[in-house]
C-alpha cells in the first residue's frame, strides 16, 4: 500500500532565502536537472541526462498527487478537497499524496514576520502536520467506498539537509511532538543531512553562532534538541545516532553526496572551507546514521546508505538527481534489500617490507559501485577520487583489536521488480564493482616509494549478482553470481548460501583475493531480504 509522503526541505539561512522558499509551492522538491558529472574532473564537459524532478516522477511512476486546491494548502482554513470526476464533493485526501511541510512560511518576510525559529518549533509543527494528514487520509473513501482505519495509517518522511534534523527532532525529542504522530512514521529518507553536524575548516560550528539559527549544526546543541545527551557523551560526542525504540534503523535511509566541486554557494567559498570529503557543505562522514541501543548506549547497526557524485544543491544537486530518486523510490517501494558488507581476512605487504612489518603503516581504501542491469546510473558510488571510500589502516587489518577493524559496511541497494529492463526475466540483477587501492606504504612514518605505482589496485573486479525471489513462501531464493574476470562465465554458478529463518535473511558470501605481494583476501557479504510489495504503477490494476 502507498502511504503519503511529507517532504521537509533544508536550511534557509537568510530572510531572502526564506522568502524564496515560501514562494515555491514545492520548496525545491519540484526541481529537476538535465546535467550530471560522469567524472570528478570539473573541467570536463557535463553529460546530458534529463531528470524531471522528484515530484513529477512520483506522480508519473506511482500515481501520487499534490494536495493544493484553488490556491490553498491543507492547513489553510479555506482549503477543500476537489470534487470527483462526476462533480460530487469528496472528503479528505488519498494515501498517495505528496504534502510539503512549509515550515519557513512564518519565518519569511512575504508570508510571516521574517524571523527564523528554533528547530524544536519546526519539529512540533511537523507532528501537527502528520496528525492533520492522518485525519484527511482516514476520512477519504476510495472508489469502493472504503476508508483507511486510523490504526493502519502510515506516512513517509522525506527530507533534505536540515529537514532531516527537523524529522529527527520530532522523532527523538518527546517534548516536540505527539506519540500518535510518531507511531505513524513508516520510513525516513534523508538527502545530504548533517546528522553529525557541520564542520568548517575542521571545526564544528560553534554554539555562539546563533544568528539565523546557524548553531543548529553544533553537536553539543544537537545532542540537546535530539534528546540524546547521555548517548552522545557515551560515544565521544557523536550525535549521528537514533535510538532503535524511536524508529528502527532499518527503516531509515541516508543519501550522501560526494561532489564538493559544484557547490557554488557564496561563489565556492563555503566548499573551500568545508573541504574535501564533502558535498560542498556536509562532510561525507557526517551524513550517515546508526541505530543505538538506548539502554547500553552502544551503536547497533548502520541505517541504509548510498553515495552519489552530487553536490549539496544546485544544477548538480542531490535532490534533483536520478540516482537519489532511484534510491528513494526503491527504499519506499522496492522488493529486495541488499546490505553490502566487506570482511578482510588477510593483507600481504610487498616482499621487501615483510621483514619490517612492525614499522609499516598504510591506509587501505575500499571502493564499491553498484548499478542495476541496463541503467546508466549507479545506485551507490564510493570511490577514492570522490573522497568517499571506506578506509582501514594496515594496523587494523593486520592486528585487529575489534570486529569493526576488519569488517565494514559499504552500502545498501534496493531492487524493484517494476524497474526491470526485461519484464519477462524473474531475476533482479545488478553489477557490483569492488576495488581496493594499493596504499601509500610508510616505513617509520616515511613514504616508501620503491615499486609504488599511483592509482594501482590490490584487487578490482566486477561481480554480476542475480537474485530470484521464491515463488512460494517456503521455497529457497535462487542466488547466482560471477566475477567478470573468471573464465567460467557470469551469473551462471549457484552460490552457497544459508537461510536465516528467524531473521528472514539470505546471507551470500562472495570471496575475493588479490594473490600478489602486496595483496589482500576477504569476502563480500551480501545480506539479502525481502522488502516491500511492489505498488501498482500509475493507471495499474
Beta strands, then each sheet from edge to edge (+ up, - down):
strand 1: 4-8
strand 2: 33-36
strand 3: 47-51
strand 4: 65-66
strand 5: 97-101
strand 6: 155-160
strand 7: 185-191
strand 8: 199-200
strand 9: 203-204
strand 10: 241-243
strand 11: 252-257
strand 12: 290-292
strand 13: 299-302
strand 14: 304-308
strand 15: 336-348
strand 16: 360-361
strand 17: 363-372
strand 18: 380-382
strand 19: 390-393
strand 20: 407-415
strand 21: 428-437
strand 22: 442-443
strand 23: 446-447
strand 24: 457-468
strand 25: 478-483
strand 26: 493-494
strand 27: 497-500
strand 28: 505-514
strand 29: 519-530
sheet 1: 4+ 5+ 1+ 6+ 7+ 11+ 14+
sheet 2: 2+ 3-
sheet 3: 8+ 9-
sheet 4: 10+ 12+ 13-
sheet 5: 20+ 15- 29+ 28- 27+
sheet 6: 16+ 22- 23+
sheet 7: 18+ 17- 19+
sheet 8: 18+ 17- 21+ 24- 25+ 26-
end
